[in-house]
Amino acid sequence: MALFNRKNNNAPSATATATAVAPAVDPALAALTGDYAIDPAHSSIGFTVRHAMVTNVRGTFGEHEGSLKLDGSDPANSTASIDVRIGSVDTGIADRDNHLVSGDFFDAEQFPLMTFRSTRAEQLGGDTYRVTGDLTIKDVTRPLSIDLEFNGSATDVYGNERVGFEGSADILRSDWGLTWNAALETGGVMVSDKVKLNFDISAIKSAVAQG
């Protein structure tokens, strides 16, 4: 199901434009139009990073909130906004989590939130999309593109209309000023610069939009 339109660079001739008939809006797609709140209890925002050159460390942010605005009749108007509380990071080891929120990394006391605000979206094919926006970590804002798979929509047992997405994006943490590291005796560094951000999102349509 196409949530976002890709611009057609092969523009039709004036004659073709005059005679062409606009495709009908998919009713199932149009029904998704509305405002959605990300459900933190059924969503996950996390990361994977290489540790000591030989293994991966995975973590999640337990506290986050966000919203989606989906326009099924004109999907290019859809937007996304996410706020993540840095202090909620959880890698399974308290000492490591404390180091991550310290001044060596996120400096969560001074910069408590990581935010993403979308600026555009495009369909890559089928149910795969690329959402581009501004990611802010600490005091640095840089563009980020996230490839997402639309997992579909459903009404849950409580009558909530839900949509689901999952995807990921690779970043270099140094681009956002996260440069702490330690050299290994055998060569290489303790923490890789490349980090994979992981998103598994369930969002609930607002009651106003449903009504």
C-alpha positions in Angstrom: 0.0 0.0 0.0 1.5 3.3 -1.0 1.7 5.8 1.8 4.0 8.3 0.1 4.1 9.3 -3.5 7.3 9.5 -5.4 7.5 12.4 -7.8 7.5 11.4 -11.4 10.4 13.0 -13.2 9.2 11.9 -16.6 6.6 14.6 -17.1 3.9 13.9 -19.7 3.4 16.1 -22.7 0.9 18.9 -22.6 -1.5 16.8 -24.8 -1.1 13.8 -22.5 -1.7 15.9 -19.5 -4.9 17.3 -20.9 -6.3 13.9 -21.7 -5.0 11.9 -18.8 -7.4 10.9 -16.0 -6.1 11.1 -12.5 -6.0 7.7 -10.8 -8.6 7.1 -8.1 -7.5 7.2 -4.5 -7.2 3.8 -2.9 -10.1 3.7 -0.3 -8.0 1.6 2.1 -5.2 4.2 1.8 -7.6 7.1 2.2 -9.0 5.5 5.4 -5.6 5.8 7.1 -5.7 9.6 6.9 -5.5 11.2 10.3 -3.3 12.0 13.3 -1.5 9.2 15.2 0.3 9.0 18.5 3.2 6.6 18.8 2.5 3.9 21.4 5.6 3.6 23.5 4.4 0.4 25.2 4.4 -1.4 21.8 7.2 0.5 20.0 11.0 0.3 20.3 13.7 2.9 19.4 17.2 1.7 19.8 20.7 1.2 18.4 23.4 -1.3 17.6 27.1 -0.4 17.8 30.3 -2.4 17.4 32.2 -2.9 20.7 36.0 -3.7 20.9 36.0 -4.5 17.2 34.5 -8.0 17.7 30.9 -7.9 18.9 27.8 -5.7 19.0 26.2 -3.8 21.9 22.5 -3.2 21.6 20.5 -0.6 23.5 17.1 0.9 23.6 15.5 4.2 24.9 12.7 3.3 27.1 11.0 6.7 27.1 10.0 8.3 23.9 6.9 9.9 22.3 6.0 11.0 18.9 3.3 11.6 16.4 2.5 10.8 12.7 0.2 12.7 10.4 -0.8 10.5 7.5 -2.6 11.8 4.5 -4.0 8.9 2.4 -5.3 11.2 -0.3 -2.0 13.0 -0.8 0.6 10.9 1.0 3.4 13.5 0.3 1.8 15.6 3.0 2.5 13.0 5.7 4.9 13.9 8.5 6.6 12.4 11.5 7.9 13.8 14.8 9.8 11.9 17.6 11.2 12.9 20.9 13.5 10.4 22.8 14.6 10.9 26.4 18.3 10.2 26.5 18.3 9.4 30.2 16.2 6.3 29.5 18.9 4.5 27.6 19.2 0.8 28.5 22.0 -1.5 27.3 21.6 -4.0 30.2 24.6 -2.8 32.1 24.1 0.2 34.5 27.7 1.3 34.5 27.7 1.5 30.7 24.3 3.4 30.7 25.7 5.9 33.2 28.7 6.4 30.9 26.5 7.0 27.9 24.5 9.7 29.6 27.6 11.4 30.9 29.5 14.3 29.3 31.7 11.8 27.5 28.7 10.9 25.2 25.2 12.3 25.3 25.6 14.8 28.3 21.9 14.0 29.1 21.8 16.6 31.9 22.3 19.4 29.5 20.8 17.8 26.4 18.0 15.6 27.7 16.3 14.9 24.3 17.1 13.5 20.9 14.6 14.6 18.3 13.6 13.8 14.8 11.4 16.1 12.6 10.6 14.8 9.1 10.9 17.1 6.1 9.9 14.8 3.2 9.2 11.2 2.3 9.3 9.0 -0.8 8.2 5.5 -1.8 11.1 3.3 -2.7 8.9 0.4 -4.0 6.0 -1.6 -2.6 5.7 -0.9 1.1 9.2 0.4 1.5 9.7 4.1 2.2 12.4 6.6 2.9 11.6 9.4 5.4 14.1 12.3 5.5 14.3 14.8 8.3 16.4 16.6 10.9 18.0 14.6 13.7 19.2 16.6 16.7 21.5 15.1 19.2 23.0 17.4 21.8 23.3 20.8 20.1 23.9 19.4 16.6 21.2 19.0 13.9 21.9 17.1 10.7 19.8 15.5 8.0 18.9 11.8 8.4 17.1 9.4 6.0 15.3 6.4 7.5 14.3 3.5 5.4 11.0 2.0 6.7 8.7 -0.9 5.9 5.0 -0.3 6.3 3.7 -3.3 8.2 0.1 -2.6 7.7 -2.9 -1.4 9.7 -5.3 -3.1 12.1 -7.9 -2.5 14.7 -6.8 -3.9 18.1 -9.0 -5.6 20.7 -9.7 -2.2 22.4 -11.0 -0.7 19.2 -7.8 1.4 18.5 -6.9 1.8 14.8 -3.1 1.1 14.5 -0.4 1.4 11.9 3.0 -0.2 12.1 6.4 0.6 10.6 9.9 -0.8 11.2 13.2 0.2 9.8 16.7 1.5 10.4 19.4 4.1 9.5 23.1 4.1 9.7 24.9 7.2 11.1 28.4 8.2 12.1 28.1 9.3 15.7 31.0 11.7 15.3 28.8 13.8 12.9 26.8 14.7 16.0 29.8 15.3 18.2 29.8 11.9 20.0 33.5 11.3 19.7 34.6 9.6 22.9 36.7 6.5 22.3 39.6 4.4 23.7 42.4 2.7 21.8 42.8 -1.1 22.1 46.2 -2.6 22.7 45.7 -5.0 19.7 44.7 -2.1 17.4 41.4 -0.4 16.7 39.1 1.3 19.1 36.6 0.5 21.8 33.5 1.9 20.1 32.9 2.1 16.4 31.9 5.4 14.8 29.2 3.7 12.8 25.9 3.2 14.7 22.7 1.6 13.4 19.5 3.2 14.6 16.6 0.8 14.8 12.9 1.7 14.8 9.8 -0.5 15.4 6.8 1.7 15.6 3.2 1.1 16.5 1.0 4.2 16.3 -2.6 4.7 17.4 -5.1 6.9 15.4 -6.5 9.7 17.5 -10.1 9.5 18.6 -10.9 12.8 17.0 -9.5 11.6 13.7 -11.5 8.4 13.9 -14.7 10.2 14.6 
